[in-house]
Amino acid sequence: MDKYHDEQLYDILSARAKWGLDEDVITDDQLYRIADAAAGDARLAIGILRTAAGKADRENHERIGDDILLDAAEDAQVQIKQKSLDSLTPHQRVVYDIVREHGPIGPIEIHERYSEDVDDPRTKRTVRAYLSKMTQYNLLEADGSSRDREYTAIDQLSPTLAE
């Protein structure tokens, strides 16, 4: 899916806050900061809001403080990354692990290593589709044009919720 603009993410978050939280639990400024930090990723933005609201509720806070938002951003990233990793098939996981261990690495070398590591390897085209999916899931970063593209594993996303 295409990335959302900050204003679209703000609208999504605002609607969720309106229907899911008591009034004045989170400010518009905080919602804008979440939208900005999520860099177009609605799953991350919603995850940050959900995690922050849950933590504030567990700790009996009437409002979501900025310290809670910062913690929530880190927690939401970890949860989303883990869900993305858990959704990979065994063959996709082998491809991911090759990139993580040997990146930056090009698709030809990825396929060569992958073919050595698995029984019944998939085609080059299928492996390229795996790489594309993992890039969309923010597990990998692709750099360069299709001819000289290299992939690197993204170890940690870093949304900034600074004021």
N, C-alpha and C positions, 0 to 999 in steps of 0.2 A: 504494500500500500504506500501511497505517497505520504510524505510527512505533512503534518498540519502546521499552519501558521500559528504564531503565538496567540493571536486574537481568537482563532478557532479553539485552541486548547483552553484559553481562559473561559470561553463560553461553555465548553464541556464541563470544566471544573466548577464553574459557577452554578450550573444547573445541578450537579451532584451535591454541592455544598448546600444549596437551597433546599433540596428534598431530603438530604441525608443527615444534615447537621443542624443543631440549634442555631438560631440567629446570633451573630457576632462571635462565633467560635473561631472563625478565620477571616482575615481581612481581604479585601480586593487586591491590595498590594501583594499579599502573600500568594494569592492565586496567580497573579501575573508573574511573580518570581518562579513559581512552580512551572508555569507554562514556558517561561524562558529557559529554565534549567533543563527541561525535558527535550529541548531542541527538536520539536516536531513529533516526538514519540508519545502518542496518547496512552499507551500501556504504562510507560514510565510515569507520566504526569498523574494518571489515576492511581497508580501504585503509591506514589509519594503521598497523595492526599489521603488515601485509605490507611496507609501505615501511620501517618501523623495523627489522624483522627483516632485510630485504635490505641495508640500510645497515650494520647492525651486522656482518653476515656479510662484506660487502665490505671493511670496515675492520678485520676480525679481532678484534672485541670479543667477549668471552665473555658479556656481559650487554648488554641494551638500556638505555642511560643516558637520563636525562631530557632531555638536550640532543638526543639522537637522536629522541626522541619528539616534541619540539617541531618539529624540522625535518620529520619524517615527517607531522605534521598538516598543515603547509603544502603539502608536496608532494602528499599524497593529495587535498587539496581541489582543487588545480590539475588533477590528472589526471582526477578525477571530473567536474569542470566541463567540461573539454575533451571528454571522452567524451560528455557530455550534449549539448554544442553540436554535436559531430560527428554525433550521431544525428538532429538536426533535418532535416526535409525543406527544400528551398529556400523553400517558402512559409512554413513555420514560422520559418525563419531571418530572413525579411523582417519578420515580426511581432516577433520578439525584438529585431532591430536598431531597429525603430521605438520600442519601449519603452525600450531602452537610450539612444537619442538624445533622446527627448522626454518620458520619464517624470518624475514620476508622470503617468499618462495613463489615461483611461477607455476602456472597450471600444468605444464608438461612434467616438471619434476615432481609435483604433487601426485600426478597420475602414476608416474613410474614407481614412486615409493609406495603408494596405495596398492598398486598391482602386486608388489612384492609382499605386502603385509596381509592380504586377504585371499581366501579361496574364492573363486568365481567373481573376479573384479568386474565392476560395472564399466560402461564405455566412458571415453573421454568426455563426451557430451553430457552424460549423466553426472559425472564428477563436476563439470562446470556448473550444472544446475545446482548441485549441492553447495558449491562455493557461493553462488548467487544468493541462495536461501540464507546461508549463514551470514552473508554481508547484510542482507535485509534485517536479520534478527540481531544485528549489532554484536555478533560474535567474532566476525572477521572484518578487517578493513582492506579494501582493494585500492591499490595505487597504480596509476599508469593506464595507458590505453589498452585495448584488448590484445594487441600484439605483444606488448612488453609488461603486461599487468603482473603485479606481485601482491601476494596476500600476507597479512600479518594478523595474528590473534589479538583481539582487544582484551587486555587483562582487566582493566577497570574503567568503566565510564566515569566521567567526573562532572556531574551537573553542579553548577554553582548557584547557590541560593542567596548569594550576598545581596545586601541592600543597595 
